[in-house]
């Protein structure tokens, strides 16, 4: 469990802090500018966006064979329509594996290949002996708290207020974990066109704090 908590900590050197998943565009436009807006954004992502795609991919990848892992990575390639977030997912996945290999070379060294963040996190969670449900819960928690922290760099929002927004998403996060643990590959989907447009427009902002 200690290793899993370390793996999902926002301070773990994966570079995930550099990506906002379109939130930077929405805050720049003023569409997300209050704690209530942020809570709605996070809950919506857990229900219809990231949580309907990456969380079930993580659950399905836990303990999977190499062929299934490859199929899940290909499925995530197809589902992540915007180049920036798609590249971010593979970059964070690569950084995650690299850091874990440095810390636990005897555990990670011979593991099958993975590319995306979700599949790599699940692979490492299984290899480190974490139960499937705990691995998915840690993955969802890491995303939620990471995005809440990102919001403090983009909005007039203190750390305590950001954590309160994350706490208000507790039911959405629990529902996300439950759905992920019962998902099949056919269940992976997203429908967040407004967010996809925001993410695709982020590289054109006059000033940027995040890569995507």
N, C-alpha and C positions, 0 to 999 in steps of 0.2 A: 504493500500500500504506500509506503514512503517513497518508493521509486516512482510509482504512478503519480503521486502528488507532485513530485519534482518534475516529471515529464510534462505535466499539464500546467505548471506554473508559468505565469506571463513573463517571468524573468529568465526562463529557459531559453538559451540562445538559438531560436529558430528564425528570427527576423519577422515574426508575425505582427509585431508592433508597428511595422512599416506599412501595413495595409488596412484600409478602412472599409472595404466592400461597398463603396459608393456613398458612405456616410459623409465624406468630406464635401462632395457635391451638394448634398441635401442641406448641410449646415451652411455652406456658402450662399446658397439661394435663400436661406431663411425658412426652408420648409421644415427643418428640425431645429428648433431654437429654445425649447423649454424642456424641463424634465418629463412632462407628460408626453411630448413629442418623441423623446428618446425612448421612453418606455414602450410606446406604440411601435416604434421602429424595431426594437429588440424583440418584442413579442411577435411581431409580424414575420420577422426573419426566422424565428424559431418554428413558427407554424407553417409558413408558406414558402420560405426561401432556403437559407442554409440548413435549417433543421429538417427539411423534407428531403434533403439531398445528401449532405455530408454526414449527418448523424446516422442514418440507416446504412450508409456505405461503411462507416466505422463498425457498426454492429455486425454487418455481413462479413467484413474482412477479418474479424477476430477469429483466430484458429483456422482460417481458410487455407486451402491448398494453393500452390503457386498459380495454377491455371485460373482459379476463381479470382485471385488477387489481380491478375492481369486483366480479366474481364471487367472487374469493378473499376480499375483505372481507366480502361477504355470507355466505360459508360460515363464516368465523370468527365472525361474529355468531351464527350458528345453533349452532356447536359449543361456544361459551363459555357454558355454561348459567347460571353464577353471575353476577349483575349486577356485583359488585365487580370481579372480574378482567377481565370484558368491558370495563367502563368504563376500567379501568387501561390496557388494551392500546391503546384509542383515544386516551387522554390522552397516553400516552408517544409514540404515533405522531405526534400533533399537535406535541408539544414537540420531537421529533426533527426534523421538517421545519422548524419555526420556527428552531431553532438552526442547522441546515445552511444554510438560506436566508440567515441573517445572515453566516455564514462564507464561503459560496460562492454568492453571488447570481447570478453568470453561469452557473452550472451547474444550479442548482435551480429557478430562476425559472419556467421554462415546462414543468415536468414534470407528468405526469397526476396527477389527484387520487388519494390513498390515505388510509385511515383507521387501520388497525391498525399496531402496531409492526412486525410481520413484513413486511408488504407495503411499508411505508415504508422500512424498512432496506434491503430488496432493491432498491427503486427507486433509492435514493441510492447504494448500492454500484455498481449498473450505471452510473449517471450519472457517478460519479467514476472510472470506468474499472477497477474491481476485477473480476477474474474471478469467475465464478459460485461455484466451489468455495471460493474465499477469502472471498467474502461470507458464505456460509452458515457457514463455520468461525468467522469473526469473530462472527457473530450468536450461535452456540451458546456460544462462549467467553465472550462478554459476559454471557449469562444465567447461566452456571455460576459465574463468578467474582463476579457481582453477588449471587447468592443466598448464596454462601459468606460474602461480606462482611456481608450482612444477618444471618447467623447469629451473628456476633460481637456484635451489639447485643441479641440475644435470649437467648443462652446464656452460660454461663461457659466461653467459648472464645476463645483468643487468635488473633491473625491468622495465625500460622504454622500452628496446628492447623487452622484453617479452610482454608488453602491446601492443607494435606496432604489434607483431605477431598476437595477439588476434584481434586487430582492422582490420588487413588484412583479417580476417576470418568473417568479418561482413556479407557479402552476403551469405556465407555458413550457418552462424547461422540463418539468417532470413529465408533462404530456409528450414532449419531444422525445425524451429518453424511452418512455413506454412504447411509443409508436415505432421507434427505431429498432427496439429489441424484438418486435413482432413483424418486421418488414420483410418483404421479398425484393429481389432486384427490380421487379416490375413496379414496385411502389416508389422508387426513387423518382422525384420530379420537383419542379419548382414552377411557380407562376408569379413572378415579380417583375413585370415589364418596366414599370416605372423605375425600379432600382437598377435594372439592367441598363436602361438609358443613362441614368445618373452615373453608373460606373464607367460606361463607355465615354462619357463626356468629361470625366475627371482629369484626364491628361491635358485637356485644353484650358483648365482654370488658370487664371493669371498668376496666382500664388498657391503653392501646394505644400502641405506638410507630409502627405503620405504618397507612396508610390502608386497605389491604386485606391 
